[in-house]
């Protein structure tokens, strides 16, 4: 039953992800360009360079994060224009210091066209999940790996309520080969 719940949860997350990405792809009707001789401002927000390979972007962001003092390692997963980067910091580092290191990584990403929309985390569990997703992507299982790890993450977040626990029924004659026959 737990396997079915995990499959249902990962399917739901996958569908939500697809729906969210499809929704963002709609065409917006732009206002007609009315230039009355005035000055037009251009957007200065950095954006991803079109046609960039996700693996190269991930490697670039990992290298950028590792260049920040206090970062021992980094794992990055790229989906479309977004990236999630898990940074590895010293386990003995104080929480405030971890926040400072995360901020420094985010500052470095803000100045980089590939990292401007990246999410940075120093959470050990999420960092390990990102490492596993990255391995699945490199192993040719991007969607399945992502769905499995998201199901694991959601499984940790969903609370267990004791009232909802249904004890399993005792198996009938499983694992026993003995018969209740009287001794002669």
C-alpha positions as CSV (number, residue, x, y, z in Angstrom):
1,X,0.0,0.0,0.0
2,X,2.9,2.4,0.8
3,X,4.3,1.7,-2.7
4,X,1.0,2.6,-4.3
5,X,0.9,5.8,-2.2
6,X,4.4,6.6,-3.3
7,X,3.6,6.0,-7.0
8,X,0.4,8.1,-6.7
9,X,2.2,10.9,-5.0
10,X,5.1,11.0,-7.5
11,X,2.6,10.8,-10.4
12,X,0.7,13.8,-8.9
13,X,3.9,15.8,-8.4
14,X,5.0,15.0,-12.0
15,X,1.6,16.1,-13.3
16,X,1.7,19.3,-11.3
17,X,5.2,20.0,-12.6
18,X,4.1,19.5,-16.2
19,X,1.0,21.6,-15.7
20,X,3.0,24.4,-14.1
21,X,5.6,24.4,-16.9
22,X,2.9,24.3,-19.7
23,X,1.0,27.1,-18.0
24,X,4.0,29.3,-18.1
25,X,4.5,28.8,-21.9
26,X,1.4,30.7,-23.0
27,X,1.8,33.7,-25.3
28,X,1.1,37.0,-23.8
29,X,-0.3,39.7,-26.1
30,X,2.1,42.5,-26.0
31,X,1.0,46.1,-26.1
32,X,1.7,47.8,-29.4
33,X,5.0,49.6,-29.6
34,X,4.2,53.2,-29.3
35,X,7.3,55.3,-29.5
36,X,6.5,59.0,-29.3
37,X,10.1,60.1,-29.6
38,X,10.7,59.3,-25.9
39,X,13.4,57.1,-24.4
40,X,12.7,53.5,-24.0
41,X,14.3,51.5,-21.2
42,X,15.6,48.0,-21.8
43,X,15.3,45.3,-19.2
44,X,18.6,44.9,-17.3
45,X,17.6,41.6,-15.7
46,X,20.0,38.9,-16.7
47,X,18.5,35.9,-18.4
48,X,19.7,32.4,-19.4
49,X,21.5,32.2,-22.7
50,X,19.3,30.4,-25.2
51,X,20.4,26.9,-26.2
52,X,22.5,26.3,-23.1
53,X,23.0,22.6,-22.2
54,X,21.6,21.8,-18.7
55,X,24.6,19.6,-17.8
56,X,27.0,22.4,-18.7
57,X,24.9,24.9,-16.7
58,X,24.8,22.6,-13.7
59,X,28.6,22.1,-13.8
60,X,29.1,25.9,-14.2
61,X,26.9,26.7,-11.2
62,X,28.6,24.0,-9.1
63,X,32.0,25.4,-9.9
64,X,30.8,28.9,-9.1
65,X,29.4,27.8,-5.7
66,X,32.5,25.9,-4.8
67,X,34.5,29.1,-5.3
68,X,32.8,30.7,-2.3
69,X,34.7,30.5,1.0
70,X,33.0,28.0,3.3
71,X,31.5,25.8,0.5
72,X,33.1,22.3,0.5
73,X,31.0,21.0,-2.4
74,X,27.9,21.6,-4.5
75,X,25.3,19.6,-6.4
76,X,23.1,21.3,-9.0
77,X,20.0,20.1,-10.9
78,X,18.7,22.3,-13.7
79,X,15.1,22.2,-15.0
80,X,14.3,24.7,-17.8
81,X,15.3,28.2,-16.6
82,X,15.6,27.2,-13.0
83,X,18.3,25.5,-11.0
84,X,18.4,24.1,-7.4
85,X,21.9,24.1,-5.9
86,X,22.7,22.1,-2.7
87,X,25.9,23.4,-1.0
88,X,28.0,21.3,1.4
89,X,29.3,23.3,4.4
90,X,31.2,22.2,7.5
91,X,28.8,20.3,9.8
92,X,30.2,22.3,12.8
93,X,29.3,25.7,11.2
94,X,26.8,27.8,13.2
95,X,23.4,28.5,11.6
96,X,24.2,32.2,11.1
97,X,27.4,31.3,9.3
98,X,25.5,28.9,7.1
99,X,23.1,31.7,6.2
100,X,26.0,34.0,5.4
101,X,27.6,31.4,3.1
102,X,24.2,30.7,1.3
103,X,23.8,34.5,0.8
104,X,27.3,34.7,-0.7
105,X,26.5,31.9,-3.1
106,X,23.2,33.6,-4.0
107,X,25.1,36.9,-4.6
108,X,27.5,35.2,-6.9
109,X,24.6,33.6,-8.8
110,X,22.8,36.9,-9.1
111,X,25.6,38.3,-11.2
112,X,25.7,35.2,-13.4
113,X,23.1,34.8,-16.3
114,X,22.8,31.1,-15.5
115,X,22.3,31.4,-11.8
116,X,20.0,34.4,-11.5
117,X,16.9,32.2,-10.9
118,X,18.7,29.5,-8.9
119,X,17.6,28.3,-5.5
120,X,20.4,27.7,-3.0
121,X,20.0,25.2,0.0
122,X,22.4,24.0,2.6
123,X,19.9,21.4,4.0
124,X,21.7,18.0,4.3
125,X,18.7,15.9,3.3
126,X,17.9,18.1,0.3
127,X,21.5,18.2,-0.7
128,X,21.6,14.4,-0.7
129,X,18.4,14.2,-2.7
130,X,19.8,16.6,-5.3
131,X,23.0,14.5,-5.5
132,X,20.8,11.4,-6.2
133,X,18.6,13.3,-8.8
134,X,21.8,14.5,-10.5
135,X,23.1,10.9,-10.6
136,X,19.7,9.7,-12.1
137,X,19.9,12.4,-14.8
138,X,23.4,11.4,-15.7
139,X,22.3,7.8,-15.7
140,X,19.6,8.6,-18.3
141,X,16.6,8.6,-15.9
142,X,15.8,12.3,-15.4
143,X,12.0,12.1,-15.0
144,X,11.9,8.8,-13.0
145,X,14.7,9.9,-10.8
146,X,13.1,13.2,-10.1
147,X,9.7,11.7,-9.4
148,X,11.2,9.1,-7.0
149,X,13.2,11.7,-5.0
150,X,10.2,14.1,-4.9
151,X,8.1,11.2,-3.5
152,X,10.7,10.6,-0.8
153,X,10.8,14.4,0.1
154,X,7.0,14.6,0.2
155,X,6.9,11.4,2.3
156,X,9.1,13.1,4.9
157,X,7.0,16.2,4.9
158,X,3.6,14.6,5.2
159,X,2.8,14.0,8.9
160,X,1.8,10.6,10.2
161,X,-1.4,10.7,12.3
162,X,-1.7,7.8,14.7
163,X,-5.5,7.7,14.4
164,X,-5.1,6.9,10.7
165,X,-2.8,3.9,11.2
166,X,-4.4,0.6,10.3
167,X,-2.5,-2.4,11.6
168,X,-1.9,-5.0,9.0
169,X,-3.9,-8.2,9.2
170,X,-2.0,-11.2,10.5
171,X,-1.0,-13.5,7.5
172,X,-2.8,-16.8,7.4
173,X,-0.4,-19.8,7.2
174,X,2.4,-17.7,5.6
175,X,5.9,-19.0,6.2
176,X,4.9,-22.1,8.1
177,X,5.2,-25.6,6.8
178,X,4.1,-27.3,10.0
179,X,0.7,-28.9,10.2
180,X,-1.2,-29.4,13.3
181,X,-1.3,-33.1,13.2
182,X,-1.5,-35.2,16.4
183,X,1.5,-37.2,17.4
184,X,1.0,-40.9,17.1
